[in-house]
Amino acid sequence: MGDILCDASSFISLTESCMEKVIYFLTEKHHVRFIIPRGVEDEMVHRPLSTKYKTHGFSALRIKHMIKKGVITSVDTSNVKERANEILRITNNLLFARGKPIKLVHYGEAEMIALAEFLRIKALLIDERTTRMLIETPFTIKKHLEKEFNVHIMMNKKHLKEFSNITSGMYAIRSSELIILAYEKGFFDHFDNMKKDLLEAALKDAKFSGCAIRFDEIEDYIKSIK
Amino acid sequence: MFNFLIWHMAKNEKKIPLGFKNDIFAVLSAFKKQDQRKLRKLNDKFIEDAVIDFRKSIYEMAVISYVLGKIASKPRFSSKRYGKKFREITGALSRAAKSVSKNDERVILEHLKEVEKSVSSLEKKDERYLTGLISKGRLKVAAIMYAQGVSLGVASSVTGIDKQEIMDYAGKTMMFDRVKEEKSIRERMKKARKLIGG
């Protein structure tokens, strides 16, 4: 059984592209355990259902159903609050522009990393680009900011080291990889010879719903399928 | 050196940037001239400033400059029937610029709120869309902030726009295609397969 800690962005892409069935599939057939911090449940379920027009109510109810069925496990995060604040302090004092620290990360994102560390979960499901890049390749986000603003970005090496130690061994995947994983395990098999096209369409749908994947990555994977 | 920078930064934390007043006046002048290009440039500047050193008033100016650019681009708004509303907008904007000298964010925000109210009432004269110009501006600014490098959580919390809305907007742009990440999809798949013991 593999545990994966998920953030709100991945559930947004999966539910908005109507691909949340891959979560049921991977849980039931491959015993993957999907875990979310309680804050994500509040954000994805309780808040949308409490608004006047329930704009995102359809997605919220489907996530609520997954939690109810035990397909997603929502965990309490009160014991990582202090650590999350510490991670927040580190990440938001990591990159400096014009002598000022750039507020890169929000509490919820820091809390997810703190929870992964506490639960010793290595796999993170994140569609959101910035936090994922910070974990994987912090220099890429530095370069990106420099290109965007045409200014020199300073990096606090001490904080970078601290952050790298915290996230050491963690790896991030996106909802797109989850969809591909499900494909490889037969999720689209009932579509017979259309399954490759279906996969491509599903990946593009996830992208249009906000999953941070490039067109050339989709193309690259689709071409690799024999 | 680094500690000095942090100290310097903390010392200036409460101060409103010196150029902010001039930037608001520049928006006012560009709006009066219906100069969309200038308004777009100013919008870029406000967003950049908001990402690097977030302040509510800078963010509101990013939204306002975007919205005024949109208004300037629509010929129907240049007719005489909107004259009074135009004067309301420019008046409120001028008061906002003058209030920068007081170095009180709250006062500036009150004036900027007036600008937004005037824009909303301008739209009411000719309602065409369910989502107003101000809401569209907020979403656009939030998505640009996310594209420029802050996290989705930060973009959502500082702008008050739902993550779902930002992702929906961002997903239909080329923002993700503009940044080459160092990990390939094949490498990610190798990791993903670990989840199921592959």
Interface residues (C-beta under 8 A of the other chain):
Chain A: G2 I4 A8 S9 I12 S13 E16 L26 H30 H31 V32 E43 P48 T55 H56 S59 N93 F96 A97 R98 G99 K100 P101 I102 K103 L104 V105 H106 Y107 G108 E109 A123 D127 E128 R129 T130 T131 M133 E136 T137 T140 I141 H144 L145 E148 F149 V151 M154 N156 Y171 A172 I173 R174 S176 E177 L178 I180 L181 E184 K185 K207 F208 S209 G210 C211 A212 I213 R214 F215 D216 E217 I218 D220 Y221 S224
Chain B: F2 L5 I6 H8 M9 E48 V51 I52 D53 F54 Y146 Q148 G149 V150 S151 L152 G153 V154 S156 S157 D162 K163 Q164 I166 M167 D168 A170 G171 K172 F176 D177 V179 K180 E181 E182 K183 S184 I185 R186 R188 M189 K191 A192 R193 K194 L195 I196 G197
